[in-house]
């Protein structure tokens, strides 16, 4: 199996967009790389857009919420 090295967030987004991945595979890659994940079902494109929003909001801190796209402020 070929290993791929992803060093930046932009490379991660590029990899997710360029490869034919299931939402489950996208979620696993996000979980392994950022220690965050989706708990609700989304399409691959929705997951990527949500991940970009998540990163824009939380990239400056090490203490990020573990759940992406989950609004607990109800």
N, C-alpha and C positions, 0 to 999 in steps of 0.2 A: 504494500500500500504506500502510495506517495504521500510524503509529508509536505505540508504547506506552512510557511511561516508568515504570520500576519503581525506587523509591528505597530500599526497605527489604526485609529478608528476609521479613517477613510479607506484604508485597505480592507478592513472588515466589511464595511458597507459594499465596497466594490466586489468582494468575494461573494457576499450573499446575493447580490444582484446578478452576477455573472453565471452562477451555477444553478442547475436545476435541482433545487432542494425542496423537500416537503416542509410544511410549517413545523413539524416535529423536529426535523433536522436543524432548521434555523434556530429553534428554541434551545436545542442542545448546544449548538455552537455559541450562542449568546451566554448560556449558563456557564459554559466552561471558560469563556474568555472574559466575561465581565462580572461573573457571580450574581447575575440577575436573570430573571426569566418571566415569561408570560404564564398566567394561570388560567386565562380565558382563551377561547379559540379565536384565531385571526387568520387571515390569508397571509401569505408570504409578504406581499407588498405592504399590507397594513402593519405587519410586524417590523419591517424595515423603517417605515415612516415613524412609527411609535418609538423605535430605538433611537432614531435621530433626535426626536423631541426629548426623550429621556436623557441622552448624552448632552444635548445643549443645556439642559437644566442642571445636571448633576456632575458633569465632567471635572469640575474644580474641587471636588471633595472625595475623600476616600470612604466616607460613610454615606453610601447611596442606598436608597430603598431597594429591597430585593425583587420587588414585583414591578414589571413594566406595564404601563397602560392601565393601572388600577388606581382609580381616584377614591381615596378614603375620606376625602373632605366632603361628606354629604350633609 
